[in-house]
């Protein structure tokens, strides 16, 4: 629900200003209008310290939380930041030490002090070199060097001579510390890293305490920002401010103004004012509101699409997945998350509820379409008989058997024995053939395919009609387009020489559907143009003519439901066949294949399930471009 908002002017004593804003923040109904464009509340230094500490703890598995006590959150936050800095610097130091050890390890384990003493007593220079073996044969200087070892495709040498040795092909290794001191430093640094890891792990027990303190700092910052961004007049004795308040929450002004030297009254909304959109939803509508905000904020003139979006999204997602087995896996995961995180609230809880709705819708549609991990079921099995697709396939078979039409003749030509069957079930089962070692029920598969495609188009037409209905008061032409869509659905089968579901279930004969559809399509198109011209002017009426292309394209967009759902079923079926042919290792192929299919299907379900709402459906009933209603309020830990 989108609630009306009122603009109120507050004027009163500066002495009451601080108390007024504190109460307003506690009530959370006033969105104060900034006196200057832009700007935002900035966290205090304490708030930034707490935020940085919490970011560090997010990467560490939490321990059971310590109840709030006399611990100083700020000191704990500083301790966390200091421990992280020591941890990071120690990791870098360890990397450098390991690099140095790897550099001089091939030279052997010796004392650097002994080398220095040897140089002093002998008056000679001690040097270490490395050279590639391929170049050793052509270097005479190596005859004067002491060979140490061959290590990782390099030869290492030592020189003890009165003069320093220089050679272009030799790489001199300078040694400043010996292995023993480096290894000791490595052990010390590793100890520091382990100590800091342990300390940070222990400090995770204060996560909730730090979060509570951070929220308090955020509330302080937003309060200070709101208080400072208001004008004072009359030598600083009075202040005034304006705010947006939902019409259904005006009663909350009473406790805010009680006993304060402040007066308020409603003022006129000016043309340049950007009125915020106040969306107030609960339950599943609140989940839909979360989805709506992904794309845009409704304008104040829009009707709230939240409840419409949540259920249509669930339907589209289920059709794209098209498998009850996948839906069951989703549901099991949702139940596990509910068990694992029973205290989730707010946005997390709503996301989990959305996941549960999607899982349930997948199971429902999967049962209707008769798909269970795309396992080929016997057409006459009890599980298959509860499928809506199977019942419609029976109706379709019965229709063609009675009509003795081209479809019936075509199937009789392929399967002559079908001429002797008397029931729709026998007709469906009789159309089978052996292919690649498996029995294929070709009539059922083709009927299912036709039914699936038509239902996707029918759902698209229904979805667009809802959009036109929602916007009828603003665009009268929508009445005509509803008639056009229904008429087009009834008339088009005659062009394609096909039968539709309305023919199969006996609502209209093909001739009647063609007659009614043609009149509704032509009349609806003309009505849309005329009504638009009456409401918005002649030019708008002419522009409405071109809208037929957009409407037609939008209807066809819903074929993506059929295409994606069919692709998902084909992939699952293919992996099942590959797994069955692979023997004992086939189970791995099946698990991997279904995992990939579920991942791709989930991605497609989210993207295209929302797209059909935000692009095709929003076209005709959504203005958008609104500004979210953001009152000054206390943030609380959910």
VEXDREN-2710 file (C-alpha; in Angstrom, 1 decimal):
% VEXDREN-2710
k/r/px/py/pz
1/UNK/0.0/0.0/0.0
2/UNK/1.2/3.5/-0.9
3/UNK/0.1/6.0/1.7
4/UNK/-0.5/9.7/1.1
5/UNK/2.0/12.0/2.8
6/UNK/1.4/15.5/4.2
7/UNK/3.8/18.4/4.4
8/UNK/4.0/19.9/7.9
9/UNK/5.8/23.0/9.1
10/UNK/7.2/23.0/12.7
11/UNK/8.2/26.2/14.5
12/UNK/9.2/26.7/18.0
13/UNK/11.7/27.5/20.7
14/UNK/15.4/26.6/20.1
15/UNK/15.4/25.4/23.7
16/UNK/13.0/22.6/22.7
17/UNK/14.7/21.8/19.4
18/UNK/17.0/19.0/20.7
19/UNK/14.2/17.3/22.6
20/UNK/11.9/17.6/19.6
21/UNK/14.3/15.8/17.2
22/UNK/15.0/13.1/19.8
23/UNK/11.3/12.3/20.1
24/UNK/10.9/12.5/16.3
25/UNK/13.7/10.0/15.9
26/UNK/12.1/7.7/18.4
27/UNK/8.7/7.8/16.7
28/UNK/10.2/7.5/13.2
29/UNK/7.5/9.2/11.2
30/UNK/9.0/12.5/10.1
31/UNK/11.1/12.8/7.0
32/UNK/12.6/16.3/7.5
33/UNK/13.2/18.3/4.3
34/UNK/16.8/19.4/4.0
35/UNK/17.4/23.1/3.7
36/UNK/20.3/22.5/1.4
37/UNK/20.6/20.1/-1.5
38/UNK/22.7/17.0/-1.0
39/UNK/24.5/16.1/2.2
40/UNK/24.3/13.0/4.3
41/UNK/25.0/12.1/7.9
42/UNK/28.6/11.1/8.6
43/UNK/29.6/8.7/11.2
44/UNK/31.5/9.9/14.2
45/UNK/35.1/8.8/14.7
46/UNK/33.9/6.3/17.3
47/UNK/31.3/5.0/14.9
48/UNK/33.9/4.5/12.2
49/UNK/36.2/2.6/14.6
50/UNK/33.3/0.3/15.6
51/UNK/32.4/-0.2/11.9
52/UNK/35.9/-1.1/10.9
53/UNK/36.1/-3.6/13.8
54/UNK/32.9/-5.2/12.8
55/UNK/34.1/-5.6/9.2
56/UNK/37.2/-7.4/10.5
57/UNK/35.0/-9.8/12.6
58/UNK/32.8/-10.6/9.6
59/UNK/35.6/-12.7/8.1
60/UNK/35.9/-14.8/11.3
61/UNK/33.6/-17.5/12.6
62/UNK/31.8/-16.2/15.6
63/UNK/31.9/-17.7/19.1
64/UNK/28.9/-17.7/21.5
65/UNK/28.1/-14.1/22.3
66/UNK/29.0/-12.6/25.7
67/UNK/26.0/-10.9/27.3
68/UNK/26.1/-7.1/27.2
69/UNK/28.2/-6.0/30.2
70/UNK/30.6/-3.3/31.4
71/UNK/33.0/-3.9/28.6
72/UNK/33.9/-0.8/26.7
73/UNK/32.9/-1.4/23.0
74/UNK/35.2/1.3/21.8
75/UNK/38.2/-0.3/23.6
76/UNK/37.3/-3.7/22.2
77/UNK/37.0/-2.3/18.7
78/UNK/40.4/-0.6/19.0
79/UNK/41.9/-3.9/20.3
80/UNK/40.4/-5.7/17.3
81/UNK/41.8/-3.2/14.8
82/UNK/45.2/-3.3/16.5
83/UNK/45.2/-7.1/16.4
84/UNK/44.3/-7.1/12.7
85/UNK/47.1/-4.6/11.9
86/UNK/49.6/-6.8/13.7
87/UNK/48.2/-9.9/12.0
88/UNK/48.5/-8.2/8.5
89/UNK/52.0/-6.9/9.1
90/UNK/53.1/-10.2/10.5
91/UNK/51.8/-12.0/7.4
92/UNK/53.8/-9.6/5.2
93/UNK/56.9/-10.1/7.4
94/UNK/56.4/-13.9/7.2
95/UNK/56.2/-13.7/3.4
96/UNK/59.5/-11.8/3.2
97/UNK/61.2/-14.1/5.6
98/UNK/60.1/-17.2/3.6
99/UNK/61.3/-15.5/0.4
100/UNK/64.7/-14.9/2.0
101/UNK/65.0/-18.4/3.3
102/UNK/64.2/-19.8/-0.1
103/UNK/66.9/-17.5/-1.7
104/UNK/69.8/-18.6/0.5
105/UNK/68.8/-22.2/1.4
106/UNK/70.7/-23.7/-1.5
107/UNK/73.9/-22.2/-0.1
108/UNK/73.8/-24.4/3.0
109/UNK/73.4/-23.8/6.7
110/UNK/76.3/-21.7/8.0
111/UNK/77.0/-18.9/10.4
112/UNK/77.2/-15.4/8.9
113/UNK/79.5/-14.5/11.8
114/UNK/81.9/-17.3/10.8
115/UNK/82.0/-16.0/7.3
116/UNK/82.8/-12.5/8.4
117/UNK/85.5/-13.8/10.7
118/UNK/87.0/-15.8/7.8
119/UNK/87.2/-12.7/5.7
120/UNK/88.8/-10.7/8.4
121/UNK/91.5/-13.3/9.3
122/UNK/92.3/-14.3/5.7
123/UNK/92.0/-11.0/4.0
124/UNK/89.9/-12.6/1.3
125/UNK/86.4/-12.0/-0.1
126/UNK/83.7/-14.7/0.4
127/UNK/81.1/-14.6/-2.4
128/UNK/78.2/-16.8/-3.5
129/UNK/77.0/-17.3/-7.0
130/UNK/74.3/-19.0/-9.1
131/UNK/74.4/-19.9/-12.8
132/UNK/72.3/-21.9/-15.2
133/UNK/74.0/-25.3/-16.0
134/UNK/73.6/-24.6/-19.7
135/UNK/76.1/-21.8/-19.4
136/UNK/78.5/-23.4/-17.1
137/UNK/80.6/-25.1/-19.8
138/UNK/81.6/-21.9/-21.5
139/UNK/82.6/-20.0/-18.3
140/UNK/86.3/-20.6/-17.4
141/UNK/85.9/-18.5/-14.2
142/UNK/83.9/-21.4/-12.7
143/UNK/87.2/-23.4/-12.5
144/UNK/88.4/-21.0/-9.8
145/UNK/85.1/-21.4/-7.8
146/UNK/84.0/-24.0/-5.2
147/UNK/80.9/-26.0/-6.4
148/UNK/78.3/-26.2/-3.7
149/UNK/75.2/-28.0/-5.2
150/UNK/72.7/-28.2/-8.0
151/UNK/69.2/-27.1/-6.9
152/UNK/66.1/-26.4/-8.9
153/UNK/67.8/-26.1/-12.3
154/UNK/70.6/-23.8/-11.0
155/UNK/74.2/-24.5/-10.0
156/UNK/75.5/-22.8/-6.9
157/UNK/79.2/-21.8/-6.3
158/UNK/81.3/-20.2/-3.6
159/UNK/84.4/-18.0/-4.1
160/UNK/87.1/-17.3/-1.5
161/UNK/89.7/-15.1/-3.2
162/UNK/91.8/-12.0/-2.7
163/UNK/89.9/-10.0/-5.2
164/UNK/86.2/-9.8/-5.8
165/UNK/84.9/-12.0/-8.7
166/UNK/82.9/-10.3/-11.4
167/UNK/81.3/-12.1/-14.4
168/UNK/78.5/-11.2/-16.7
169/UNK/76.9/-14.7/-16.6
170/UNK/77.1/-15.1/-12.9
171/UNK/74.4/-14.0/-10.5
172/UNK/75.8/-13.0/-7.2
173/UNK/73.8/-13.9/-4.1
174/UNK/74.4/-11.4/-1.2
175/UNK/73.9/-13.0/2.2
176/UNK/73.1/-10.7/5.1
177/UNK/71.6/-13.2/7.5
178/UNK/72.1/-16.9/8.0
179/UNK/69.4/-19.6/7.9
180/UNK/69.4/-20.1/11.7
181/UNK/68.4/-16.5/12.4
182/UNK/65.9/-16.4/9.6
183/UNK/64.2/-19.6/10.8
184/UNK/64.1/-18.2/14.3
185/UNK/62.5/-15.1/13.0
186/UNK/60.0/-17.2/11.0
187/UNK/59.0/-19.2/14.1
188/UNK/58.6/-16.0/16.1
189/UNK/56.4/-14.4/13.4
190/UNK/54.3/-17.5/13.0
191/UNK/53.8/-17.4/16.8
192/UNK/52.6/-13.8/16.5
193/UNK/50.2/-14.7/13.7
194/UNK/48.7/-17.6/15.7
195/UNK/48.4/-15.4/18.8
196/UNK/46.6/-12.7/16.8
197/UNK/44.3/-15.3/15.2
198/UNK/43.4/-16.6/18.6
199/UNK/42.8/-13.2/20.0
200/UNK/40.6/-12.2/17.1
201/UNK/38.7/-15.4/17.4
202/UNK/38.1/-14.7/21.1
203/UNK/37.0/-11.2/20.4
204/UNK/34.2/-12.4/18.1
205/UNK/32.2/-13.0/21.3
206/UNK/31.7/-9.2/21.5
207/UNK/30.2/-8.9/18.0
208/UNK/26.7/-8.2/19.2
209/UNK/28.0/-5.7/21.8
210/UNK/29.9/-3.8/19.0
211/UNK/26.9/-3.9/16.7
212/UNK/24.7/-2.4/19.4
213/UNK/27.3/0.3/20.0
214/UNK/27.6/1.0/16.3
215/UNK/23.9/1.4/15.9
216/UNK/23.9/3.9/18.8
217/UNK/26.6/5.9/17.0
218/UNK/24.6/5.8/13.7
219/UNK/21.5/7.1/15.5
220/UNK/23.6/9.9/17.1
221/UNK/25.0/10.8/13.7
222/UNK/21.6/10.9/12.0
223/UNK/20.1/12.9/14.8
224/UNK/23.0/15.5/14.8
225/UNK/22.7/15.8/11.0
226/UNK/18.9/16.3/11.1
227/UNK/19.2/18.8/13.9
228/UNK/22.0/20.9/12.3
229/UNK/20.3/21.1/8.9
230/UNK/17.5/23.4/10.1
231/UNK/17.1/27.1/10.1
232/UNK/17.0/29.4/13.2
233/UNK/15.5/32.9/13.2
234/UNK/14.9/35.8/15.5
235/UNK/18.3/36.1/17.0
236/UNK/18.6/32.4/17.5
237/UNK/15.5/32.1/19.7
238/UNK/13.3/30.2/17.2
239/UNK/13.8/27.5/14.7
240/UNK/11.7/26.1/12.0
241/UNK/11.7/23.0/9.8
242/UNK/9.4/21.1/7.4
243/UNK/8.8/17.4/7.2
244/UNK/6.8/14.8/5.3
245/UNK/4.5/12.7/7.4
246/UNK/2.2/9.8/6.3
247/UNK/-1.4/10.8/6.5
248/UNK/-2.3/7.7/8.5
249/UNK/0.4/8.4/11.1
250/UNK/-0.4/12.0/12.0
251/UNK/-1.6/10.8/15.5
252/UNK/2.1/10.2/16.3
253/UNK/2.7/13.9/16.3
254/UNK/0.9/14.2/19.7
255/UNK/3.6/12.5/21.8
256/UNK/6.4/14.3/19.8
257/UNK/5.0/17.8/20.6
258/UNK/3.7/17.1/24.1
259/UNK/4.9/19.8/26.6
260/UNK/7.2/21.4/24.0
261/UNK/7.1/25.0/22.9
262/UNK/6.6/24.0/19.3
263/UNK/3.7/24.4/17.0
264/UNK/2.9/22.6/13.7
265/UNK/0.5/22.9/10.9
266/UNK/0.0/21.4/7.5
267/UNK/1.3/23.5/4.6
268/UNK/0.6/23.3/0.9
269/UNK/2.8/21.0/-1.2
270/UNK/4.6/23.2/-3.8
271/UNK/5.1/22.3/-7.5
272/UNK/8.9/21.9/-7.1
273/UNK/8.6/19.6/-4.0
274/UNK/9.7/16.0/-4.6
275/UNK/7.1/14.1/-2.6
276/UNK/8.5/10.8/-1.2
277/UNK/6.7/7.5/-1.8
278/UNK/5.6/6.0/1.5
279/UNK/5.1/2.2/1.0
280/UNK/3.6/0.4/4.0
281/UNK/3.3/-3.3/3.6
282/UNK/3.2/-6.4/5.8
283/UNK/3.5/-10.1/5.2
284/UNK/4.0/-11.3/1.6
285/UNK/3.3/-7.8/0.3
286/UNK/6.4/-6.6/2.2
287/UNK/8.4/-9.3/0.4
288/UNK/7.0/-8.0/-2.9
289/UNK/8.1/-4.5/-1.8
290/UNK/11.7/-5.7/-1.5
291/UNK/11.5/-7.0/-5.0
292/UNK/9.9/-3.8/-6.3
293/UNK/12.8/-1.7/-4.9
294/UNK/15.3/-3.8/-7.0
295/UNK/14.1/-2.0/-10.1
296/UNK/12.7/1.3/-9.0
297/UNK/10.6/3.2/-6.4
298/UNK/7.0/3.7/-7.4
299/UNK/5.8/7.3/-8.0
300/UNK/3.3/8.7/-5.5
301/UNK/0.7/8.4/-8.3
302/UNK/1.3/4.7/-8.8
303/UNK/-0.7/2.0/-7.1
304/UNK/1.5/-0.3/-5.1
305/UNK/2.6/-3.3/-7.3
306/UNK/4.2/-5.3/-4.4
307/UNK/1.5/-8.0/-4.0
308/UNK/1.2/-8.4/-7.7
309/UNK/4.9/-8.7/-8.3
310/UNK/5.6/-11.4/-5.6
311/UNK/3.0/-13.8/-6.9
312/UNK/3.7/-13.4/-10.6
313/UNK/7.4/-13.7/-9.9
314/UNK/6.8/-16.9/-8.0
315/UNK/4.7/-18.3/-10.9
316/UNK/7.3/-17.3/-13.6
317/UNK/10.2/-18.7/-11.5
318/UNK/8.3/-22.0/-11.1
319/UNK/7.6/-22.3/-14.8
320/UNK/11.2/-21.7/-15.7
321/UNK/12.4/-24.4/-13.3
322/UNK/9.5/-26.7/-14.3
323/UNK/10.5/-29.6/-11.9
324/UNK/8.9/-30.7/-8.7
325/UNK/12.1/-32.5/-7.7
326/UNK/14.1/-29.3/-7.9
327/UNK/11.3/-27.6/-6.0
328/UNK/11.6/-30.2/-3.2
329/UNK/15.4/-29.6/-3.0
330/UNK/14.7/-25.9/-2.7
331/UNK/12.2/-26.5/0.0
332/UNK/14.6/-28.8/2.0
333/UNK/17.2/-26.1/1.8
334/UNK/14.7/-23.5/3.0
335/UNK/13.7/-25.8/5.9
336/UNK/17.4/-26.3/6.8
337/UNK/18.0/-22.6/6.8
338/UNK/15.0/-22.1/9.1
339/UNK/16.3/-24.7/11.5
340/UNK/19.9/-23.3/11.3
341/UNK/19.0/-19.7/11.7
342/UNK/15.8/-19.5/13.8
343/UNK/16.5/-16.0/14.9
344/UNK/16.7/-14.4/11.5
345/UNK/14.5/-11.3/11.3
346/UNK/13.8/-8.4/9.0
347/UNK/15.2/-8.6/5.5
348/UNK/16.9/-12.0/6.1
349/UNK/13.6/-13.5/7.3
350/UNK/11.7/-12.0/4.3
351/UNK/14.4/-13.4/1.9
352/UNK/13.9/-16.8/3.5
353/UNK/10.2/-16.6/3.2
354/UNK/10.5/-15.6/-0.5
355/UNK/12.7/-18.7/-1.0
356/UNK/10.1/-20.9/0.6
357/UNK/7.4/-19.4/-1.6
358/UNK/9.5/-20.0/-4.7
359/UNK/10.2/-23.6/-3.6
360/UNK/6.5/-24.3/-3.0
361/UNK/5.5/-22.8/-6.3
362/UNK/8.1/-25.0/-8.1
363/UNK/6.7/-28.1/-6.4
364/UNK/3.1/-27.1/-7.4
365/UNK/4.0/-26.4/-11.0
366/UNK/6.2/-29.4/-11.2
367/UNK/3.3/-31.7/-10.2
368/UNK/1.0/-29.9/-12.7
369/UNK/3.5/-30.5/-15.5
370/UNK/4.4/-34.0/-14.3
371/UNK/8.2/-33.4/-14.1
372/UNK/10.2/-35.1/-11.3
373/UNK/13.9/-34.6/-12.1
374/UNK/12.8/-35.2/-15.7
375/UNK/12.5/-38.9/-15.0
376/UNK/10.4/-40.6/-17.7
377/UNK/7.2/-41.8/-16.0
378/UNK/4.8/-44.3/-17.4
379/UNK/1.9/-42.3/-18.8
380/UNK/-0.6/-44.4/-17.0
381/UNK/1.2/-44.2/-13.6
382/UNK/-0.8/-42.8/-10.7
383/UNK/1.7/-40.0/-10.2
384/UNK/1.3/-38.9/-13.8
385/UNK/-2.5/-38.9/-13.6
386/UNK/-2.5/-36.0/-11.1
387/UNK/-0.7/-33.9/-13.7
388/UNK/-2.7/-31.0/-15.2
389/UNK/-0.8/-31.5/-18.5
390/UNK/-1.8/-35.1/-18.6
391/UNK/-5.5/-34.3/-18.1
392/UNK/-5.3/-31.6/-20.8
393/UNK/-3.5/-34.1/-23.1
394/UNK/-6.4/-36.5/-22.6
395/UNK/-8.9/-33.7/-23.5
396/UNK/-6.8/-32.9/-26.5
397/UNK/-6.7/-36.5/-27.6
398/UNK/-10.5/-36.9/-27.1
399/UNK/-11.1/-33.7/-29.1
400/UNK/-9.1/-34.9/-32.1
401/UNK/-10.6/-38.4/-32.0
402/UNK/-14.1/-37.0/-32.1
403/UNK/-13.3/-34.3/-34.8
404/UNK/-11.4/-36.8/-37.0
405/UNK/-9.4/-33.7/-38.1
406/UNK/-6.0/-33.3/-39.7
407/UNK/-4.1/-33.9/-36.5
408/UNK/-5.9/-37.2/-36.0
409/UNK/-5.2/-38.3/-39.6
410/UNK/-1.6/-37.4/-39.2
411/UNK/-1.2/-39.6/-36.1
412/UNK/-3.1/-42.4/-37.7
413/UNK/-0.7/-42.2/-40.7
414/UNK/2.2/-42.7/-38.3
415/UNK/0.6/-45.2/-36.0
416/UNK/-2.1/-47.2/-38.0
417/UNK/-3.1/-49.2/-34.9
418/UNK/-4.5/-46.0/-33.3
419/UNK/-7.5/-46.3/-35.7
420/UNK/-8.8/-49.1/-33.5
421/UNK/-8.5/-47.5/-30.1
422/UNK/-11.5/-46.0/-28.4
423/UNK/-10.3/-44.1/-25.4
424/UNK/-8.0/-41.0/-25.2
425/UNK/-5.7/-42.8/-22.8
426/UNK/-5.1/-45.6/-25.2
427/UNK/-4.6/-43.1/-28.0
428/UNK/-1.8/-41.3/-26.0
429/UNK/-0.2/-44.6/-25.0
430/UNK/-0.4/-46.1/-28.5
431/UNK/1.7/-43.4/-30.1
432/UNK/5.0/-44.7/-29.0
433/UNK/8.3/-45.9/-30.7
434/UNK/11.6/-47.3/-29.7
435/UNK/14.4/-44.8/-30.1
436/UNK/18.1/-45.1/-28.9
437/UNK/17.1/-48.1/-26.8
438/UNK/14.3/-46.3/-24.9
439/UNK/10.6/-46.1/-25.4
440/UNK/9.4/-42.7/-26.6
441/UNK/5.7/-41.7/-26.2
442/UNK/5.8/-39.2/-29.1
443/UNK/2.1/-38.1/-29.0
444/UNK/2.2/-37.3/-25.3
445/UNK/5.5/-35.4/-25.7
446/UNK/4.2/-33.3/-28.6
447/UNK/0.9/-32.6/-26.8
448/UNK/2.8/-31.6/-23.6
449/UNK/5.0/-29.3/-25.7
450/UNK/2.0/-27.6/-27.3
451/UNK/0.1/-27.3/-24.0
452/UNK/3.2/-25.8/-22.3
453/UNK/3.8/-23.2/-25.1
454/UNK/0.1/-22.2/-25.1
455/UNK/-0.1/-21.9/-21.3
456/UNK/3.0/-19.6/-21.4
457/UNK/1.3/-17.3/-23.9
458/UNK/-2.0/-17.5/-22.0
459/UNK/-0.2/-16.5/-18.8
460/UNK/1.5/-13.6/-20.5
461/UNK/-1.9/-12.4/-21.9
462/UNK/-3.5/-12.7/-18.4
463/UNK/-0.5/-10.9/-16.8
464/UNK/-0.7/-8.0/-19.3
465/UNK/-4.4/-7.7/-18.9
466/UNK/-3.9/-7.3/-15.2
467/UNK/-1.5/-4.5/-15.9
468/UNK/-4.1/-2.7/-18.1
469/UNK/-6.8/-3.2/-15.5
470/UNK/-4.6/-1.6/-12.8
471/UNK/-4.1/1.4/-14.9
472/UNK/-7.6/1.9/-16.3
473/UNK/-8.3/5.2/-14.5
474/UNK/-5.2/6.8/-15.9
475/UNK/-5.3/5.2/-19.4
476/UNK/-8.8/4.3/-20.7
477/UNK/-7.3/2.8/-23.8
478/UNK/-6.3/-0.2/-21.6
479/UNK/-10.0/-1.5/-21.8
480/UNK/-9.6/-1.8/-25.6
481/UNK/-6.2/-3.5/-25.3
482/UNK/-7.7/-6.1/-22.9
483/UNK/-10.3/-6.9/-25.5
484/UNK/-7.6/-7.0/-28.2
485/UNK/-5.4/-9.4/-26.3
486/UNK/-8.3/-11.8/-25.6
487/UNK/-9.5/-11.5/-29.2
488/UNK/-6.0/-12.1/-30.6
489/UNK/-5.7/-15.3/-28.5
490/UNK/-9.0/-16.6/-29.8
491/UNK/-8.4/-15.7/-33.4
492/UNK/-4.7/-16.6/-34.0
493/UNK/-5.2/-20.4/-33.9
494/UNK/-7.3/-20.1/-37.1
495/UNK/-4.3/-18.5/-38.8
496/UNK/-2.0/-21.3/-37.6
497/UNK/-4.5/-24.0/-38.4
498/UNK/-4.3/-25.1/-34.8
499/UNK/-6.6/-25.9/-31.9
500/UNK/-6.4/-24.0/-28.6
501/UNK/-7.2/-24.9/-25.1
502/UNK/-10.6/-23.2/-25.3
503/UNK/-11.5/-25.5/-28.1
504/UNK/-10.1/-28.6/-26.4
505/UNK/-12.0/-28.1/-23.1
506/UNK/-15.2/-27.3/-25.0
507/UNK/-15.7/-23.6/-24.1
508/UNK/-15.8/-22.5/-27.8
509/UNK/-15.7/-24.3/-31.1
510/UNK/-12.9/-23.2/-33.5
511/UNK/-15.4/-21.4/-35.7
512/UNK/-17.0/-19.5/-32.8
513/UNK/-13.5/-18.7/-31.4
514/UNK/-12.4/-17.3/-34.7
515/UNK/-15.6/-15.2/-35.1
516/UNK/-15.6/-13.9/-31.6
517/UNK/-11.8/-13.4/-31.6
518/UNK/-11.8/-11.4/-34.9
519/UNK/-14.5/-9.0/-33.6
520/UNK/-12.8/-8.6/-30.2
521/UNK/-9.4/-7.9/-31.7
522/UNK/-10.6/-5.4/-34.3
523/UNK/-13.0/-3.8/-31.9
524/UNK/-10.6/-3.7/-29.0
525/UNK/-7.9/-2.1/-31.1
526/UNK/-10.4/0.6/-32.3
527/UNK/-11.7/1.1/-28.8
528/UNK/-8.2/1.6/-27.4
529/UNK/-7.4/4.3/-30.0
530/UNK/-10.8/6.1/-29.6
531/UNK/-10.7/6.1/-25.8
532/UNK/-7.1/7.3/-25.7
533/UNK/-8.0/10.1/-28.1
534/UNK/-11.0/11.1/-25.9
535/UNK/-9.0/11.1/-22.7
536/UNK/-5.6/12.5/-23.9
537/UNK/-6.3/14.2/-27.2
538/UNK/-6.2/13.4/-30.9
539/UNK/-2.4/13.2/-31.2
540/UNK/-2.3/10.6/-28.4
541/UNK/-4.9/8.6/-30.2
542/UNK/-2.8/8.4/-33.3
543/UNK/0.2/7.4/-31.2
544/UNK/-1.9/4.6/-29.7
545/UNK/-2.1/3.0/-33.1
546/UNK/1.7/2.2/-33.0
547/UNK/1.2/0.6/-29.6
548/UNK/-0.1/-2.5/-31.3
549/UNK/3.5/-3.5/-32.1
550/UNK/4.6/-3.1/-28.5
551/UNK/1.7/-5.1/-27.2
552/UNK/2.3/-7.9/-29.7
553/UNK/6.1/-8.0/-28.8
554/UNK/5.3/-8.0/-25.1
555/UNK/3.0/-11.0/-25.5
556/UNK/5.7/-12.9/-27.4
557/UNK/8.2/-12.1/-24.6
558/UNK/6.4/-14.5/-22.4
559/UNK/7.5/-17.4/-24.7
560/UNK/10.8/-17.2/-22.8
561/UNK/8.9/-19.0/-20.0
562/UNK/8.3/-21.9/-22.3
563/UNK/11.7/-21.8/-23.9
564/UNK/13.6/-21.8/-20.6
565/UNK/11.4/-24.3/-18.9
566/UNK/11.7/-26.7/-21.9
567/UNK/15.5/-26.2/-22.0
568/UNK/15.7/-27.0/-18.3
569/UNK/13.7/-30.3/-18.8
570/UNK/15.8/-31.3/-21.8
571/UNK/19.1/-30.7/-20.0
572/UNK/17.9/-32.7/-17.0
573/UNK/16.6/-35.5/-19.2
574/UNK/19.9/-35.6/-21.2
575/UNK/22.0/-35.9/-18.0
576/UNK/19.7/-38.7/-16.8
577/UNK/20.3/-40.6/-20.1
578/UNK/24.1/-40.0/-20.0
579/UNK/24.2/-41.2/-16.4
580/UNK/22.2/-44.3/-17.2
581/UNK/24.5/-45.2/-20.0
582/UNK/27.7/-44.6/-18.0
583/UNK/27.2/-47.5/-15.6
584/UNK/28.4/-47.3/-12.0
585/UNK/29.9/-43.8/-12.5
586/UNK/26.7/-42.5/-14.0
587/UNK/25.4/-41.3/-10.6
588/UNK/28.2/-38.8/-10.6
589/UNK/27.2/-37.5/-14.0
590/UNK/23.6/-37.3/-12.9
591/UNK/24.4/-35.4/-9.7
592/UNK/26.8/-33.0/-11.5
593/UNK/24.4/-32.5/-14.4
594/UNK/21.4/-31.7/-12.2
595/UNK/23.6/-29.4/-10.0
596/UNK/24.6/-27.4/-13.1
597/UNK/21.0/-27.4/-14.4
598/UNK/19.7/-26.2/-11.0
599/UNK/22.3/-23.4/-10.9
600/UNK/21.5/-22.2/-14.5
601/UNK/17.7/-22.5/-13.9
602/UNK/17.9/-20.5/-10.7
603/UNK/19.8/-17.8/-12.4
604/UNK/17.4/-17.7/-15.3
605/UNK/14.4/-17.9/-13.0
606/UNK/15.4/-14.9/-11.0
607/UNK/16.5/-12.7/-14.0
608/UNK/13.7/-13.5/-16.4
609/UNK/11.0/-13.9/-13.7
610/UNK/11.7/-10.4/-12.5
611/UNK/12.3/-9.0/-16.0
612/UNK/8.8/-9.9/-17.1
613/UNK/7.4/-7.9/-14.3
614/UNK/9.8/-4.9/-14.5
615/UNK/9.9/-4.5/-18.3
616/UNK/6.8/-6.1/-19.9
617/UNK/4.3/-5.6/-17.1
618/UNK/5.5/-2.3/-15.7
619/UNK/5.0/-0.9/-19.3
620/UNK/1.3/-0.3/-18.8
621/UNK/0.7/0.3/-15.0
622/UNK/3.9/1.7/-13.5
623/UNK/5.3/5.2/-13.7
624/UNK/8.2/4.9/-11.3
625/UNK/10.9/7.4/-10.6
626/UNK/9.8/7.9/-7.0
627/UNK/11.8/9.0/-4.0
628/UNK/11.8/6.5/-1.1
629/UNK/10.3/7.8/2.2
630/UNK/13.2/7.8/4.6
631/UNK/12.1/9.2/8.0
632/UNK/14.4/10.1/10.8
633/UNK/14.2/7.0/13.0
634/UNK/16.2/5.0/15.4
635/UNK/17.9/2.0/13.9
636/UNK/17.4/-1.1/16.1
637/UNK/19.1/-4.5/16.0
638/UNK/16.6/-7.0/14.6
END
